[in-house]
Each structure stands twice: as C-alpha cells, then as structure tokens.
Amino acid sequence: MTLDRGRDIADASGPTLLRITRVQTDLQDELRWAKDWLVGAALPFWAEAGFDRSTGLFAERLDFAGRRQDVPLRLMVQCRQIYVFAHAALLGWFDGRAYVEQGLRALLDHFALPGDQARFAFSIDGRGEVADTTADTYGYAFLLFALAWARRLVGDQVDPARVAAIVDFLQTQLRHDSGLGFIDSLPRKRATLRQNPQMHLLEACLEVSDVFALPQARAICDDTVALFGSRLFSADDLALPELHDDHWQIADRAQAVFEPGHHFEWIWLLERYRAVTGQIAPTSPSALAQRALRDGIDRDGAVIETVRIADGSRTTSRRCWASCEGLKAAAADYKAGRDPGAAARRAAGFLRALRMIFLAGPFPGGWIDRTDADNTPLVDYVPASTLYHLTLAIAEAHRAFGDRA
C-alpha cells in the first residue's frame, strides 16, 4: 500500500521511518481482513440467510444462531440492503444484481402506497401487508439513497420520474414550517427536531444529484449544509446536538448530548458534498473532529455512544456503526490531505476495533451490534441495518488507502 506522504517519508529516518512502515503494514493487514470478511463471509451469508427469494424481501434482523426473527420489516432496512448489493456489484465484490432487481420489485409491491407514486409505508408485517403508513423522513432518505445506487447498477429499471416525485413530496409535505430542514414524519409525532434525518437526507440527495442531476435534490443538499452551519452544529460547544426544539435551538441544553459517530459521519458527508457539488461547506471538518477525537473514543479504539455537551459525561457503550463512521472520517481526512499519517493511524485503529469487538461473532458474516465498555453484548440479535454502515465504510477505506488490501 502506498500512502501519499512523500515529504514525510523523504524527511524521515530511523524510528520515524519504522513507525511509518508499521502504520502502512497495520492498515494494509486490517483492511485486507475487513474486505475478506465482507466479500467472503458477510455478503454471501446475507444473500442467503438474510434474503427471501420467494418474496424478494430482506430480513430485518437475525438471532445469534443466524435465524430470522419475526418482526415488522422497515422501509429503511429494505433500502439499505438494496444499496449494499448494488454497491458490492458495482465494485465487483459480489454478484448482487439479482438481489437489487428483485428487491426493487418487492419494494414497489409491498411498500408503495396506492394513489401516489411518492407515498411509501414505514413498515410491513411478515405477510407483506402494510403495518404502518407513516411517511418517515429517515426512511425516505434511504429510499432515495437506494434508488440512486440501484440506478447506477440497473439503469432504466429505476424510474427518474418516481425519484423526482419523492423529492417533491419531501419538499412539499415534510419540510419544517420555517422552511429550514425537515420534520421527522407525517403525521408528526414529536415536537422536537432531530439532526439525524437531515444528515441522511443530505447523504441521499448527494447521490440523487450525482446520478439524476435533479435540481430539487441539489437544493436540499445546499440547504442542509447551510442549516448545519447555522443551526445544527454548535460552534461554541464544538458539538452536534442530537435534538433541537421547534425553533432549531438546542433542546434541554443541560441534558443535551452529541454522538461522536455522527460527528465522524458529518466529516465524511462534508467531503462528499465538496466532491459532488464542488462547493466547500462553511463548517470546517476539524471543528467536528476536535471534540469527537478528544471525548468520543475509548481505550479499545472504539467510538462510544454519547457525550453530554455541558459536562462531558459519557455513555461508554459502543455501537458498531459508530466505529464504521470513524473509519469513513479517517478515509475522508486522508483523501483531503488533513494530516494523512494521523488519518491512516486512525483508520487502522477503527478497523482493528471493528475486527476485535464487533465482527468476531456471533456467526461468520454477522456482528455484535452493541456492547458495553467490557465487550459484553447489549443486544441478543443481529440487525441487518448495520451492513450498510460496514459496506460503505470498508468501501471508502478501500478507495482511500489503495487496492492492495
């Protein structure tokens, strides 16, 4: 693996050069292991145990023996799995085309509501019948994300008119009354506003803009990045609060928390925004990194769940997805030239944490989704939704750090 650190290497000698070589070797070994796990174990397993060929629907979650659990199937999870197999197919890592094609048909058959091509249910039951008709902004974000990635793979099987209708529905039905950002759902179920749906709408609309060149999607991207700089991110606190009140002010400041994993996710997103639009976001990724790196990583190199903004108290349990986002941020920092040596070290550390803490069980191709600080599992099932985080993180690490791993 070749790291773009010519000046460092040219000036290095003795112990410094040895440290550089060790980082390169560690990163190469960890990335190779992660790719082998994804391509050789996870994708084949979830294509078999996690997919119902008779219905075209993906499993929501499995127990620790790898058996499906009888729970409602959410739109979000179906869309994430369509993305996974589309991206893997485009990379040549797995022949996922049939899963994408059948998954798209099942999506329209089971989740699309009659009378409006932009209306999709939140969830269906085990018989394939609609269980919850809520229009969920978070779910809609992944619907757009899946359609954009599927379009890259299967072309005209994804209708651009439907994508445009979904974006229009978001703009006309799910926009906050102020015109800033989006409410959680229709009907609206809570008075607070969350940063998380805004983040994933940006992620999705960047892909829609890239694939379909849809002006409305680009407008959502620009508006969301502006909202991030003006309301979502608190520069005074160097923190991204998870909850805001109905005026986009921090909700319950004394108890407000940020999730370090979301700081890392936004670092990657701001770089993706620059790549797609050519525009530089007003908020520096270093502002997001500062507190996340200081307060958000534990002794094992894993990303913890939450940090209270006011006093820095921490919830020290860990989720698999958060370390995936740390890996994506490290890849983004490396590609952008922000201290590439440190970025490579962080990437190796996050890959190591994923391997040792989360991907060691409970079966080949599965994961422990949440643990406490002592690595004791805090859930007794394997959520399919995490495969999206793992696939995108490993793909981004592969893209940033080279083809040798």
C-alpha positions as semicolon CSV with decimal commas, in nm:
position;residue;x (nm);y (nm);z (nm)
1;M;0,000;0,000;0,000
2;T;0,135;0,344;-0,092
3;L;0,046;0,637;0,127
4;D;0,062;0,989;-0,019
5;R;0,318;1,104;0,231
6;G;0,623;1,163;0,014
7;R;0,754;1,460;0,211
8;D;0,720;1,280;0,543
9;I;0,900;0,974;0,411
10;A;1,170;1,179;0,242
11;D;1,244;1,360;0,569
12;A;1,213;1,051;0,785
13;S;1,489;0,833;0,914
14;G;1,540;0,568;1,180
15;P;1,247;0,532;1,424
16;T;1,025;0,771;1,227
17;L;1,053;0,565;0,909
18;L;0,991;0,249;1,113
19;R;0,671;0,400;1,255
20;I;0,551;0,494;0,905
21;T;0,620;0,143;0,778
22;R;0,440;-0,009;1,076
23;V;0,131;0,209;1,015
24;Q;0,129;0,109;0,649
25;T;0,157;-0,260;0,735
26;D;-0,107;-0,248;1,010
27;L;-0,352;-0,062;0,787
28;Q;-0,293;-0,296;0,495
29;D;-0,344;-0,604;0,711
30;E;-0,656;-0,471;0,882
31;L;-0,815;-0,354;0,557
32;R;-0,741;-0,685;0,387
33;W;-0,906;-0,869;0,676
34;A;-1,213;-0,642;0,661
35;K;-1,254;-0,684;0,286
36;D;-1,213;-1,060;0,311
37;W;-1,476;-1,069;0,587
38;L;-1,722;-0,859;0,386
39;V;-1,671;-1,029;0,049
40;G;-1,608;-1,382;0,169
41;A;-1,845;-1,409;0,465
42;A;-2,094;-1,126;0,514
43;L;-2,229;-1,069;0,163
44;P;-2,278;-1,442;0,086
45;F;-2,439;-1,502;0,424
46;W;-2,686;-1,213;0,399
47;A;-2,767;-1,304;0,039
48;E;-2,873;-1,645;0,166
49;A;-2,997;-1,629;0,525
50;G;-3,091;-1,261;0,501
51;F;-3,295;-1,270;0,180
52;D;-3,625;-1,439;0,097
53;R;-3,619;-1,536;-0,270
54;S;-3,989;-1,617;-0,265
55;T;-4,085;-1,258;-0,176
56;G;-3,778;-1,051;-0,266
57;L;-3,772;-0,909;0,087
58;F;-3,466;-0,879;0,309
59;A;-3,464;-0,990;0,671
60;E;-3,495;-0,717;0,933
61;R;-3,278;-0,899;1,185
62;L;-3,149;-1,242;1,285
63;D;-3,091;-1,409;1,620
64;F;-2,744;-1,516;1,732
65;A;-2,795;-1,852;1,560
66;G;-2,849;-1,678;1,226
67;R;-3,226;-1,737;1,214
68;R;-3,479;-1,474;1,109
69;Q;-3,679;-1,304;1,380
70;D;-4,048;-1,239;1,319
71;V;-4,061;-0,859;1,341
72;P;-4,202;-0,591;1,108
73;L;-3,990;-0,513;0,803
74;R;-3,899;-0,145;0,776
75;L;-3,865;0,050;0,453
76;M;-3,529;0,178;0,573
77;V;-3,377;-0,168;0,607
78;Q;-3,501;-0,288;0,267
79;C;-3,345;0,019;0,109
80;R;-3,017;-0,020;0,292
81;Q;-2,986;-0,379;0,173
82;I;-3,060;-0,280;-0,187
83;Y;-2,779;-0,026;-0,157
84;V;-2,540;-0,288;-0,014
85;F;-2,585;-0,532;-0,301
86;A;-2,579;-0,256;-0,563
87;H;-2,253;-0,110;-0,434
88;A;-2,093;-0,452;-0,393
89;A;-2,189;-0,541;-0,750
90;L;-2,051;-0,214;-0,888
91;L;-1,721;-0,279;-0,708
92;G;-1,706;-0,632;-0,846
93;W;-1,706;-0,772;-0,493
94;F;-2,031;-0,971;-0,520
95;D;-2,282;-1,054;-0,792
96;G;-2,567;-0,860;-0,635
97;R;-2,765;-0,760;-0,943
98;A;-3,044;-1,015;-0,898
99;Y;-3,090;-0,912;-0,534
100;V;-3,119;-0,547;-0,635
101;E;-3,367;-0,619;-0,913
102;Q;-3,587;-0,844;-0,701
103;G;-3,556;-0,613;-0,401
104;L;-3,672;-0,316;-0,609
105;R;-3,977;-0,505;-0,733
106;A;-4,065;-0,612;-0,377
107;L;-4,023;-0,254;-0,258
108;L;-4,283;-0,134;-0,506
109;D;-4,512;-0,431;-0,449
110;H;-4,519;-0,411;-0,069
111;F;-4,423;-0,060;0,044
112;A;-4,557;0,173;-0,228
113;L;-4,899;0,305;-0,125
114;P;-5,173;0,334;-0,386
115;G;-5,271;0,664;-0,543
116;D;-4,940;0,848;-0,523
117;Q;-4,606;0,725;-0,655
118;A;-4,425;0,920;-0,382
119;R;-4,601;0,760;-0,083
120;F;-4,431;0,466;0,088
121;A;-4,516;0,284;0,410
122;F;-4,285;0,286;0,709
123;S;-4,314;-0,091;0,761
124;I;-4,490;-0,411;0,658
125;D;-4,566;-0,727;0,853
126;G;-4,442;-1,081;0,794
127;R;-4,720;-1,146;0,541
128;G;-4,613;-0,849;0,331
129;E;-4,910;-0,635;0,434
130;V;-4,868;-0,270;0,530
131;A;-4,826;-0,235;0,907
132;D;-4,751;0,137;0,944
133;T;-4,831;0,403;0,681
134;T;-4,626;0,679;0,846
135;A;-4,422;0,880;0,598
136;D;-4,089;0,868;0,780
137;T;-3,824;1,120;0,673
138;Y;-3,537;0,893;0,777
139;G;-3,687;0,608;0,575
140;Y;-3,744;0,834;0,275
141;A;-3,379;0,933;0,284
142;F;-3,277;0,571;0,242
143;L;-3,540;0,519;-0,025
144;L;-3,371;0,789;-0,233
145;F;-3,028;0,654;-0,144
146;A;-3,123;0,304;-0,261
147;L;-3,282;0,428;-0,584
148;A;-2,972;0,628;-0,674
149;W;-2,737;0,336;-0,615
150;A;-2,970;0,094;-0,793
151;R;-2,985;0,329;-1,092
152;R;-2,607;0,305;-1,121
153;L;-2,639;-0,073;-1,148
154;V;-2,967;-0,149;-1,326
155;G;-3,027;0,174;-1,518
156;D;-3,377;0,224;-1,653
157;Q;-3,529;-0,017;-1,404
158;V;-3,529;0,285;-1,173
159;D;-3,777;0,548;-1,292
160;P;-3,640;0,905;-1,267
161;A;-3,996;1,039;-1,254
162;R;-4,062;0,847;-0,933
163;V;-3,739;0,979;-0,782
164;A;-3,842;1,335;-0,870
165;A;-4,186;1,276;-0,718
166;I;-4,032;1,154;-0,392
167;V;-3,805;1,459;-0,371
168;D;-4,105;1,684;-0,439
169;F;-4,301;1,506;-0,164
170;L;-4,021;1,575;0,080
171;Q;-4,010;1,941;-0,016
172;T;-4,385;1,997;-0,004
173;Q;-4,500;1,764;0,275
174;L;-4,210;1,705;0,512
175;R;-4,039;2,044;0,517
176;H;-4,049;2,220;0,853
177;D;-4,291;2,515;0,859
178;S;-3,997;2,756;0,887
179;G;-3,857;2,629;0,560
180;L;-3,547;2,511;0,749
181;G;-3,488;2,139;0,748
182;F;-3,742;1,860;0,774
183;I;-3,976;1,721;1,037
184;D;-3,939;1,360;1,143
185;S;-4,256;1,223;0,990
186;L;-4,604;1,276;0,858
187;P;-4,812;1,271;1,069
188;R;-4,573;1,449;1,302
189;K;-4,530;1,255;1,627
190;R;-4,297;1,477;1,831
191;A;-4,234;1,848;1,875
192;T;-3,856;1,816;1,871
193;L;-3,641;1,810;1,558
194;R;-3,358;1,564;1,505
195;Q;-3,034;1,620;1,321
196;N;-3,021;1,255;1,209
197;P;-3,285;1,273;0,930
198;Q;-3,125;1,593;0,799
199;M;-2,790;1,414;0,780
200;H;-2,925;1,117;0,589
201;L;-3,129;1,334;0,353
202;L;-2,807;1,513;0,265
203;E;-2,638;1,178;0,207
204;A;-2,922;1,059;-0,015
205;C;-2,970;1,380;-0,210
206;L;-2,599;1,397;-0,287
207;E;-2,632;1,060;-0,459
208;V;-2,953;1,166;-0,635
209;S;-2,781;1,484;-0,754
210;D;-2,485;1,283;-0,878
211;V;-2,692;1,021;-1,058
212;F;-3,002;1,210;-1,178
213;A;-2,880;1,574;-1,184
214;L;-3,208;1,672;-1,017
215;P;-3,209;2,044;-0,918
216;Q;-3,451;1,991;-0,628
217;A;-3,219;1,733;-0,477
218;R;-2,922;1,967;-0,513
219;A;-3,126;2,238;-0,339
220;I;-3,183;2,005;-0,041
221;C;-2,807;1,944;-0,025
222;D;-2,725;2,314;-0,023
223;D;-2,999;2,397;0,226
224;T;-2,896;2,118;0,463
225;V;-2,529;2,217;0,461
226;A;-2,633;2,576;0,532
227;L;-2,861;2,458;0,815
228;F;-2,575;2,256;0,956
229;G;-2,356;2,565;0,974
230;S;-2,623;2,798;1,109
231;R;-2,832;2,581;1,343
232;L;-2,737;2,215;1,374
233;F;-2,373;2,243;1,479
234;S;-2,293;2,445;1,790
235;A;-1,957;2,610;1,725
236;D;-1,942;2,735;2,084
237;D;-1,970;2,379;2,214
238;L;-1,784;2,209;1,926
239;A;-2,078;1,971;1,929
240;L;-2,364;1,850;1,712
241;P;-2,669;1,815;1,940
242;E;-2,897;1,528;1,850
243;L;-3,219;1,711;1,943
244;H;-3,343;2,064;1,874
245;D;-3,666;2,235;1,967
246;D;-3,916;2,355;1,710
247;H;-3,712;2,672;1,654
248;W;-3,389;2,482;1,584
249;Q;-3,243;2,569;1,925
250;I;-3,074;2,303;2,138
251;A;-3,342;2,110;2,325
252;D;-3,286;2,074;2,702
253;R;-2,933;2,211;2,695
254;A;-2,843;2,074;3,039
255;Q;-2,907;1,715;2,925
256;A;-2,824;1,754;2,554
257;V;-2,582;1,501;2,406
258;F;-2,386;1,454;2,089
259;E;-2,297;1,122;1,933
260;P;-1,931;1,107;1,829
261;G;-2,024;0,869;1,549
262;H;-2,240;1,140;1,394
263;H;-1,953;1,389;1,416
264;F;-1,747;1,145;1,211
265;E;-2,034;1,085;0,970
266;W;-2,065;1,457;0,902
267;I;-1,690;1,485;0,836
268;W;-1,730;1,232;0,557
269;L;-2,050;1,396;0,433
270;L;-1,893;1,741;0,403
271;E;-1,618;1,591;0,188
272;R;-1,878;1,410;-0,020
273;Y;-2,063;1,741;-0,062
274;R;-1,747;1,903;-0,194
275;A;-1,685;1,613;-0,433
276;V;-2,038;1,618;-0,579
277;T;-2,105;1,993;-0,587
278;G;-1,761;2,149;-0,599
279;Q;-1,862;2,368;-0,304
280;I;-1,680;2,387;0,030
281;A;-1,905;2,373;0,335
282;P;-1,884;2,672;0,572
283;T;-1,815;2,446;0,871
284;S;-1,465;2,301;0,890
285;P;-1,439;1,925;0,939
286;S;-1,171;1,996;1,200
287;A;-1,437;2,156;1,424
288;L;-1,630;1,829;1,420
289;A;-1,320;1,622;1,474
290;Q;-1,183;1,811;1,771
291;R;-1,431;1,706;2,038
292;A;-1,516;1,367;1,882
293;L;-1,150;1,263;1,888
294;R;-1,097;1,403;2,237
295;D;-1,409;1,265;2,409
296;G;-1,553;1,002;2,180
297;I;-1,301;0,716;2,152
298;D;-1,236;0,463;2,426
299;R;-0,929;0,265;2,531
300;D;-1,007;-0,008;2,277
301;G;-1,020;0,241;1,990
302;A;-1,397;0,210;1,952
303;V;-1,636;0,505;1,928
304;I;-1,862;0,543;2,231
305;E;-2,232;0,618;2,211
306;T;-2,290;0,966;2,357
307;V;-2,123;1,259;2,530
308;R;-2,319;1,515;2,731
309;I;-2,244;1,853;2,581
310;A;-2,248;2,056;2,902
311;D;-2,021;1,850;3,128
312;G;-1,859;1,587;2,904
313;S;-2,008;1,288;3,088
314;R;-2,010;0,984;2,865
315;T;-2,223;0,683;2,780
316;T;-1,941;0,435;2,729
317;S;-2,130;0,160;2,550
318;R;-2,035;0,119;2,184
319;R;-2,228;0,063;1,859
320;C;-2,073;-0,100;1,554
321;W;-2,198;0,172;1,319
322;A;-2,014;0,449;1,506
323;S;-1,671;0,295;1,453
324;C;-1,765;0,250;1,086
325;E;-1,824;0,624;1,069
326;G;-1,489;0,686;1,236
327;L;-1,330;0,482;0,958
328;K;-1,512;0,685;0,691
329;A;-1,397;1,010;0,851
330;A;-1,037;0,888;0,858
331;A;-1,063;0,798;0,489
332;A;-1,206;1,143;0,412
333;D;-0,930;1,317;0,609
334;Y;-0,668;1,114;0,426
335;K;-0,810;1,191;0,082
336;A;-0,833;1,561;0,171
337;G;-0,471;1,573;0,289
338;R;-0,554;1,658;0,650
339;D;-0,254;1,504;0,830
340;P;-0,256;1,184;0,622
341;G;-0,029;0,999;0,862
342;A;-0,263;1,053;1,155
343;A;-0,562;0,964;0,936
344;A;-0,400;0,635;0,838
345;R;-0,332;0,551;1,202
346;R;-0,692;0,626;1,295
347;A;-0,818;0,411;1,008
348;A;-0,608;0,116;1,122
349;G;-0,737;0,165;1,477
350;F;-1,102;0,171;1,375
351;L;-1,057;-0,135;1,154
352;R;-0,892;-0,314;1,445
353;A;-1,179;-0,221;1,678
354;L;-1,433;-0,348;1,428
355;R;-1,249;-0,678;1,390
356;M;-1,189;-0,743;1,759
357;I;-1,507;-0,606;1,918
358;F;-1,791;-0,625;1,668
359;L;-1,712;-0,870;1,387
360;A;-1,585;-1,158;1,599
361;G;-1,930;-1,314;1,621
362;P;-2,187;-1,442;1,676
363;F;-2,150;-1,630;1,344
364;P;-1,934;-1,585;1,032
365;G;-2,064;-1,283;0,844
366;G;-2,251;-1,149;1,147
367;W;-2,174;-0,889;1,412
368;I;-2,232;-0,787;1,769
369;D;-2,411;-0,458;1,719
370;R;-2,376;-0,303;2,066
371;T;-2,150;-0,377;2,361
372;D;-2,064;-0,226;2,695
373;A;-1,714;-0,098;2,774
374;D;-1,605;-0,453;2,867
375;N;-1,722;-0,605;2,536
376;T;-2,033;-0,770;2,682
377;P;-2,309;-0,775;2,418
378;L;-2,604;-0,549;2,499
379;V;-2,835;-0,692;2,232
380;D;-2,923;-1,053;2,152
381;Y;-2,991;-1,014;1,781
382;V;-2,809;-0,903;1,465
383;P;-2,977;-0,607;1,291
384;A;-2,948;-0,617;0,913
385;S;-2,933;-0,238;0,902
386;T;-2,569;-0,238;1,017
387;L;-2,448;-0,397;0,692
388;Y;-2,498;-0,062;0,519
389;H;-2,251;0,102;0,758
390;L;-1,998;-0,177;0,723
391;T;-2,015;-0,192;0,345
392;L;-1,984;0,182;0,292
393;A;-1,703;0,216;0,548
394;I;-1,496;-0,069;0,405
395;A;-1,555;0,058;0,051
396;E;-1,444;0,409;0,148
397;A;-1,134;0,276;0,323
398;H;-1,054;0,070;0,014
399;R;-1,096;0,375;-0,209
400;A;-0,879;0,596;0,011
401;F;-0,598;0,363;0,106
402;G;-0,539;0,165;-0,210
403;D;-0,610;-0,151;-0,400
404;R;-0,352;-0,380;-0,242
405;A;-0,556;-0,465;0,063
